[in-house]
Amino acid sequence: MAINYFKDKLISVDQAIDLYKKSTLGERRPIHNRATFQDMLNHANLTITAWHDSKLIGISRSLTDFSYVAYLADLAVDSEYQKLGVGKQLVVETKKYLGDECLIVLLSAPKANDYYPHIGFEHNPRAWTFKKNPA
């Protein structure tokens, strides 16, 4: 199966939302707020996508300065394509555009917590979050 990876390829909000639903990441993203979701796509400054033919099957969406740190905001792979190395390759492709010393930071989805050590990430218990308007 040929899977192709692209940097900053334009995708529609509908394609992205469909992928997030199929990856289960949609459970934790504002897939019902199209304007916010469009902003998420527009304002990430490093996006790698994975495609099987014309089907979007994966995304790595990052916010970065390209030298010191990259926040990997989303790593999503269609559940039909999981366990084929797509997620790992999305991280490899992301790293190609970052400086040699650039640290990649992410917050894991609960269901993916055991995945990241297998692709080279180290656990860091010092992450903190702050919601502007707590529910």
Summary of the structure (lengths in Angstrom):
residues: 135
radius of gyration: 14.4
end to end distance: 43.9
largest distance: 44.6
contacts: 348
relative contact order: 0.16
helix: 34%
strand: 25%
